[in-house]
Amino acid sequence: MAGSCRVVISGVGIVSPVGIGNDAVWDSLIHGRSGVGFLQSMPSNAFPSRLAAEIRDFDPLEHIYCRKFLKLMSRGIQIGTAAASMAMLDSGLAPGTFDPDRLGVTFGSGRISTHPEELVDAASASATSESSFEHTRWGEDAMGKIAPLWLLKRLPNMPACHVSIQHDARGPNNTITSRDASALLALAEGVRVIERGAADAMIVGAASSNIHPVDLTKFNLFEDLSRQDSDPETACRPFDMTRDGTIVGEGSAAFVIERLDHAARRGAPIYAEVLGVGAGFDGSGSSQRFAGRGLSIAVQAALRRAEIDPREIGHINADGKSTQQGDLIEARGYHWAMGDVAGQIPVTALKSYFGHFDGGSGAVELAGSLLALKHRELPGTLNYRIPDPRCRLNVAPEPLALRNLTAMSVNRTAIGQSVAAIVRAI
């Protein structure tokens, strides 16, 4: 990024199905421990797919300073706020060591569905019989039966609000709601805020939880979910020939990014420098044979921004949802963007460990790459046993020693919005 200030990542916080905190997550990744199992937090017999990647033993009170805020936080907001607190602690940005007006927040958020029981009384007040709904009664009687602060648990901007309140971050504040692409788009915006001089540091990331009756119903109806439940831990198989779908999950990762000179002056740990972020879209009305163009555009834009050649990338942290169509489209995008080099770069797909959960999974994947750069070792892709010859990617099935400390993390939505971020350890 010639001509601009250098932006680095100085703090990482993770709440995920494979661990809470950087050390726990890394231990699971490097030892191949999956977070996928049978859904336990609610009955699953009615769902075609009974698998999920759930976070265990999470106590929000360990990370959220004000107990009364919990009643205004959905599950996704809780884990996002917790991840941000971990990232701030990891970075060493403690109260009194920074100017609050120069610390901002950009956070990605997934769908935050309401629980049906929260609206039962209101719906009943509007019903004239078991099969009818009287709209005029909604305003007259029903709305008064909804908790006054009900909406605050559902607004997508609330993770960014709670993070800024918790850390007295008074600088620029925004929310990104672009599903899978949200985390890396939040990173891109945070970098731009720092580059234009509006902040010294930013808290960025994304959080989402799809372990919810409404979301699980939607996913089972409209998403390709794996039904290979004879051995849950082997069900998510990105780029494997036998893959049959993804796994519903939940999680969050947050990052503290700041100017290099700002981090160096306070002796902060530095995971990596953000070299470039690019985004692209397949385009409206594109036929299926053009799907993946957006990913190609995003990768090429990130490479231009970083001013590097594809051969300089040490590994790709792929979106890898483990769906037949999605993985083929993603592989095609890499080949369009980088030619034959795409088949030579080591690839890992971390959804094989913790499933798919909108923007939050992209954040946890980026965190995985940062930990890999720190430890100089790339986690393998779980359950990759029969390579799909249509993908032609160098997928790593086992942990791999890293000699090249430049990484590219990529995410793509089902409708074709893509984003790629390139970071390098320094």
N, C-alpha and C positions, 0 to 999 in steps of 0.2 A: 504494500500500500504506500507507494512512494508519494512523498509530499504531504503526508498526514501523520498525526501523532500515532505512536505505537500503543496498542491496547492489549492488555494481558489479563489472563484469568488467575485470580489470586485466592479464590475460595470456592469450595465445592461442598454441597450438602445433598444427601440422597435419602429418600424414603421409598422403599421398593419391596416387591415380593421376595427378593433374594437377600434382603438385609436392610437394616436401618443404620445409616452412617457409612462413611467411606471404607473403613477397615472391614466391616462385615460384608459389604457388597463385593469388595475385591476378593475376599476369601471365597465367596460363593462362585464368582466368575472364574477364578483361576483354577478352582477345584471341580468345576463342572456341576455345581449343585443347582438344580432347577427349582423355580418357585411355582411351578404348575402342579395342580392337583385337582381333586374333586371339589366342587363348590361346597363350602361349609357354612357360610354365614346366612344362608337362606335355603329353603327347599329348592331342589333342582330337577325333580322327577318330571316336571311338565316341559322342560326344555329339551330340544333335540341334542344340544351339546351340554353336557353336565360338568365341563371343565372350566377352571378359572385360575388365575394367578392372583392370590389375595395376600395382603400385608398382614403379618401376624405380630402380636405383642406390641402394637403401637399405642403408646400413651401420650396423647397430645399435651397433657399437663407438664410433661418434661421439657416442652419446647415453646409453649405459648404462655406468656407471662401473666395474662389476665384471664382468670377462670371464667368470668361472666361472658367473654367473647365466644366461648364454645357453643353456647346456645344459638349463636348467629352464624355458625360455620357448618357447612356441609362437610362430608368426608374429604372431598377434594380440596376444599379450602384449608382444612386442618393439616393435611399432609404437605400442601404447598407452603404454608406458613412455617411449618416445622423444618422443611428442607432449607428455606431461606435463613432461618435462625442458625442451622448447622453451617451453612456457607459463610455467614458473617463471623461465626466463632472460628471457623477454619482460616479465614482471611486475616484475623487479628484486628478487624475494624471494630474497635470497642467504643462505646459512648465516650465522648470527650476527646477522641483521637481524630475526628473528622468534622468538617463543616456540614451540618445537616442540610443546609440549602444546596449543597453540592453533591448530595447523594440522591439518586433517583431509582425508580423501579419500572421495569417493563416485564410483564409476566403473561405467559400464555395460559389460556383456560379452555378446558373442554366443556361439553354439555354438562349442566348441573340440573338433573331432573328432580322433580318433586316426588315425594312418596305419596302414593294414592291415599293413604289413610289421613294425610294432612288436609285433604279436601272433601272427605266423606260427609262431614256435617253440612258443609256448604252445598254440596250436590244434593243431599237429601232434602234440604230446605227448598230447593228449586224444583223438586219432583212432584208431579201430581199423581203419578202412579209408578209402578215398577218400570215401565217402559217409556215414560214421557218426561220431558224437561220443559219447564215454563221459564222462558228467558226473562220475563219481567220480574220474576221473583228473585233473580240473582241480585239485582241492585237494591231491591226492597228489603230482603231478609238475609240472603245467603252470605254476602260479603262480610257481614258482621260476625260470621262464625269462623272466619279465617284469622289466624293469629296476626296481629298488626305488623310484626317484623318478619313474617313468613318469607317475603320476597328477598330479604337480605341474605338468606342462605342460598339463593338461586341465581343471583346476578353474577355474570361471568367476570365482572371487574372487581369482585370482592377479594380474590386472592391478592391482587396488587394493592388494594386498599389496606388489608390487614398487615401485609408485609411492611408497607410504608409506615403504618401506625406503630407497629412493634419496634421498628428500628429508627423512628424519627427521621425518616427519609423524606425531606421536603422538596426535593428536586423534581425534575420531569417524571411524570407517572402515566403509564399507558397499559392497556390490555390488548393482547392479540388473540383472536378467536378464529384460527385457521386450521382447526383439527390437527392432523399429524404434523403440519408444518409450523405450528405455533411456537415451539421452543426455539428453533433456530431463527425464525423471524424476529422473535424477541431479542435474541442475541444480536442480530443485525441492527435492530433499532437502537439497542443500548450502545453499541459501538459508535453509531452515527451521532448519538447525543454527546458522547465524550469527545469525538472528533471535532464537533462544531463548538466545543468549549462550554456547553451548557451544564456539564457536571464533571466532577473528578472521578467519580465511581458510580456504578450502577449495579443493582441487584436484578438479575435476569433469570429466566427459567420458565417452567410450566408445570402444571399439576392437573390431574384428572383421575376420577375413579368411576369406572363403569360397573363396579360390583353393586348393582342397584336393580331392583325388580323391573323398572321401566326400561333401563338401558339394556339389561340382559334380554328382555323381550324383543327390543328393537334389533339387537345384534343377531339374535337367533332367526329373526324374520328376514333381515336384509343384508347381513354380512356372511362371508364364507368362514364358518367356524369349524374347527376340527371335531370330528366325532370318533376319533381313534382313542377310545377311553379304556382300552384293556390295560394300558400302561400310560397314565397321564403324563409322566415326565418326558415321554418320547413323542408326544402328540404334535408339538410345534417343531416343524422341520423345514426351515427356510432353505430354498434352492435345492432341496432333495427331491428326487423324482417321485417319491411316494407322498409328498405333502398333500393335505386335503383341506387346510384351513388354518386360521389363526386362533388365538386363545384370548378371551376377555381378561383384562387385568386392571390394575390401579397403581399409581405411583407418582413421584415427583422428584425433580432434581432442580437445584438452584445454584447460581454462580455469582460470585462477585467479580466484576470486571472493572479495570481502572487503567489510567494512563501508566505506562511503564515507569516514568520518572516518579510518579506519585507512589507507586508500589515500592520502588527501589529506595526511596527516601525513608520509608518507615520499616524497611527490612522485611517486607511481606514475602511469604512463599509464592512462587510463580509456577503454575502448572504448565502454561503454554501461552504463546502469543496468538491472537486472532489475526490470521493473515488475510482472510477474505470470506465473504458470505455472498452467495448468489441465489436468485430465485427465478422461477419460470413457470409457465402454464401450458398445457397441451393445446389449448385453444377451444373456443366454442364450436361445437358441431364437428370436431375432428373425427374422422373414421377411426376404427380400432387400430388400423395399421399405422396410424400416426401417434398412438398413445405412447408416451415416453419422451416426446419432444420437449415437454416442459422440464423434465429431469435433465435432459441433455443441455438445455439452455442454462439451467441452474448451475450445473457442474462447470460449464465453460465460463460462465460469468464469475464464479468463485475462483477459478484458475487465473482469469485475467486480473481480478482484483488482488489476488495473492502474488501475481507476477511470477508464477512458477510453471514448469512443464509437468504434464501428468506423470512422467517418470520419477518425479521428485516426491510423489505421494507414497508414504510408507505403508499405509493400510486404509481401507475403506470400511467404515462402520455403516453397513447397509440398512435400509428400511426393513427389508426381509420379513414381510408379514406371514410368510408360509402359505400363501394362497397360490394356486396354479397360475392364474392370470397376472396377479400383481407382481410376482417374482420375475416372470418372463418380461413384463413391461419394464421393470426396473433394470434388469440386465441389458435389455435392448438400449435403454437410455445411456448406460455407461459406454456401450460400444459406439453409439452415435457420437458421443462427446469426446471419447479418447481413443477410438480405433482399437487396434490390437493390444495396446497397452492395458486396456480394461481387463483383459484376461490374464494379466501377469501380476497385478497388484493384489496382495493378500486381502481377503474380505472376511469380516466377521459379521454375524447377524445376531444381535443380543436379544431380540424378541424370543429366540429359542429358550431363553432363561425365564422371562417374565411376561411374555405375551404382549398384547396391544392395548393401549389405553389413550388414544388420541394424542394430544400434545405432550402429555406427561411422559409417554414412552420415548419420544424423541429427545427429551431432556435427559432421561436416565441413560439413553444410548450415548449421548455426548459425554456424560460423566464417565461412562465406561471407557471411552477412548482416552479421556484425560488421565484416568487411573492407569491405563495401559502405558501411556507415555511416561508417567511417573515411575512405574515399576519396570519399564523396558520389556514388557511382555504382553502379547496380544491374546486375550481369551479366545478359545475355539468356539465354533458354532456347534451347539448341541444337536445331536440326532442327524447330522449330515453324513449319510452312509452311501447313498446311491446318487452320484452327481447327475444333474439334469443336463444332458448335452445341448439342450436348447439355450441354456443360460451362458455357458462358456466363461464362467468366472472362477477365479482362484480362491475358492472358499476354504478357509482353514478349519478342519474338523477338530484339531487339537491346539493347545496353547503354543504360541510361536514367539521366539525371541525377536525383539524389535531392534534393528540397527538403524533404520530410518525413522526419525522422530517427528515426521509430518503426517498428520491424519486428516481424513475427510469424512465427515459425518453427513448422511443424506436422509431426507424424509420426503415422502410423496403421499398425497391424499388420493382417495378413490376417484375423485373427479379431475385429477391431473395437476394440482398445484404442487410444486416441488421446491425444495430448498436444499442447498449444500453449503457446509461450513468447513473451512480449512484452518487447522490450528497446528502450531509447531512448538515443541518443547524448546526452551532456551536456558 
